[in-house]
Amino acid sequence: MRNCFTLAKQLYPDNEQACTLEQDSGFCKGIYVMWYFDKTEKKCLKFFYGGCSGNGNRFGMKNKCYRRCSPFLQGKAVEGNHDGDEGVDIGLVLGTVVGCVAVIVLIMTVTFFLQKKKKEKSQRKGKESTQLNIELNSK
């Protein structure tokens, strides 16, 4: 990218200067959870990256953000342990599991309903044919 884009060194610096850039989501419409260093709050914050464009103040994991931007903390106590990523959002996992269970219950309910209708229809046909046989025999 550095060879084909004239502003690449400004937008994607190799060092901690990336941390001085403003957060930029890019112009695409994707939703990727990323981290950026907020120089006012002096901490790494989560944001949604669109998938293209943007700048170098974008990190895939919180610990990478703090590692790159640590010179800007200026003795400020770093919040929590940043050895690993924040992990998976439990709300997202819970929502996915509940959604899957709801879909399974819906499919089972529809299947049960359709089988019941089919059974009732076959019982009606059986009664109609029995009545028809009785009428034919009585003539």
N, C-alpha and C positions, 0 to 999 in steps of 0.2 A: 504494500500500500504506500509505503514511503517513497517509492520510486515513481509512482504514477499520480501522486496527488501533492500539489505544491504546499498546501497548508498542513501536511501530515505531521511535521515536527512540532508544530504549534498545538495541534489537536490531540496528538498521541505521543507525548514526550515519554522517553524511556525511564525517567527518574521520578522523584517525588513531586516534580512540578505538575504532574497530572492532577494532583490533589488540590491545586489552586484553581482549577477550572470549575466553572459552574456545572451543575448537574444538567445533562442533556439527554432527553428520552429518544431523540432521533425523530425522523418524520414518518417512519413506517408504523403500521398499526398492530404489530405483534404485542404480546404481553409476556415479557420475560422478567422474572424477579432478579434484580441486580442490586449492587451496593455502590454508593458514592460517598466521598468524604465531604462533609459540610464544614467548610472552613470557619463559619461563624460559630457553630455549636461545637466544633472541634471533635466530631465523632462521625462514624460511618452510619449512614441511614439507608434504608431500603427504598427502592423506587422501581417502577415498571419501565423497562427498556423496550422500544418499538421493534428492534431487530436490525436496524440499519442506521448509518450515520452516527450521530452522537459525538463523544470525545473520549479521551483516555481516562477520565474520572468515572470509570465504570468497572466494577469488579464482580466476578461470579460468586465470590464467597466473602463473608464479613472479615474473616481473618486475613485474607489477602489485602483487603482495603486498609486495615489497621497496620499491616506489615509495611505496605508501601508508604502510607501517610504518617507513620509514627513521628517523623521529625517535626510535624506541625502540632503535635500534642503539647509541647512546651511544658513538660512536667505535670500536665494534668493527669489525674488518675484515670487510667483506662477502665472503662466500665466492663465488668465481668471478664470471663475467660474467652479469648478469641482464638483459641487453638484450633477450633473446628467451626464449621458452618453452623448457622442457627438451627439447622435440621429441618425436618419436614413440618409444615404447619399442621397441627393436630386438627384444626377446624376443617381443613381441606380433606384430610384422611377420613374424618368422621362423616363429613358430607358425602364423600364418595361411597363409603360403605353403606350409609343409610339409603342413598340413592339406588345402589345396586339391590339392596334387600327389597326396597319398594318396587322396583321393576320386576323382581322375581315373584313377589306376592301378586302383582298385577297380572303377570302372565299366567300364574296358577289359577287365579280367579277367573280369568277369561276362558281358560281351558276347561275348568270345571263347569262354567256356565254353558259353553258350547256343547259339552258332552251331555249335560242335563237336557238341553233343548233337543239334541239328536235322539236321546232315549225317549223323550216324550213324543216326538214325532213318529218314531217307530212303533210305540205303543198305540198311538192313534190309528196308524195304518193297520196294525193288527186288529184292532176293534172294528174298523171299517170293513176289512175283508171278512171278518167273522159275521158281521151283520149282513153283508152282501151274500154270503153263503147261505145264511138262514133264510133270507128273502128268496133266493133262487130255489132252495129246497121246498119252500112252502108253496110255490107256484105249481 
